């Protein structure tokens, strides 16, 4: 069995427009945008200043 080097993994990930972590099965998030949205959604659920900022950012993104 051969394992590709990191450069090859990144090339394939870029070709398929997914993150290397998704391609290797370490993440359910396909790309950086999904990661950012996931993080903002988790912060939004908190009842604090950062939660309000995340809520505003998500509202602006979804427009």
C-alpha positions as CSV (number, residue, x, y, z in Angstrom):
1,X,0.0,0.0,0.0
2,X,1.3,3.4,-0.9
3,X,0.5,6.6,1.0
4,X,0.6,9.9,-0.9
5,X,2.8,12.7,0.5
6,X,1.3,15.9,1.9
7,X,1.8,17.9,-1.4
8,X,-0.2,15.3,-3.4
9,X,-3.0,15.3,-0.8
10,X,-3.3,19.0,-1.0
11,X,-3.3,18.9,-4.8
12,X,-6.1,16.4,-4.8
13,X,-8.0,18.4,-2.2
14,X,-7.7,21.6,-4.3
15,X,-8.8,19.7,-7.4
16,X,-11.9,18.4,-5.7
17,X,-12.4,21.7,-3.9
18,X,-12.5,20.1,-0.4
19,X,-10.3,20.5,2.6
20,X,-7.4,17.9,3.0
21,X,-8.9,17.0,6.4
22,X,-12.3,16.2,4.7
23,X,-10.6,14.2,2.0
24,X,-8.7,12.1,4.5
25,X,-11.9,11.5,6.6
26,X,-10.9,13.5,9.6
27,X,-13.6,16.1,9.2
28,X,-17.2,16.2,8.2
29,X,-16.7,19.8,6.9
30,X,-15.9,19.9,3.2
31,X,-14.2,23.3,3.0
32,X,-13.0,26.4,4.9
33,X,-16.3,28.2,4.4
34,X,-18.2,25.3,6.0
35,X,-15.7,25.3,8.9
36,X,-16.2,29.1,9.5
37,X,-20.0,28.7,9.4
38,X,-19.8,25.8,11.9
39,X,-17.6,27.8,14.3
40,X,-19.9,30.9,14.0
41,X,-23.0,28.8,14.7
42,X,-21.4,27.3,17.8
43,X,-20.4,30.7,19.1
44,X,-23.9,32.1,18.2
45,X,-25.4,29.6,20.7
46,X,-23.5,31.2,23.6
47,X,-25.2,34.0,25.6
48,X,-22.4,36.5,25.5
49,X,-21.0,39.4,23.5
50,X,-19.2,37.0,21.1
51,X,-22.5,35.2,20.6
52,X,-24.2,38.4,19.5
53,X,-21.3,39.2,17.1
54,X,-21.5,35.7,15.6
55,X,-25.2,36.0,15.2
56,X,-24.8,39.4,13.3
57,X,-22.0,37.9,11.1
58,X,-24.3,34.9,10.2
59,X,-27.2,37.2,9.4
60,X,-24.9,39.3,7.1
61,X,-23.5,36.2,5.4
62,X,-27.0,34.8,4.7
63,X,-28.2,37.9,3.0
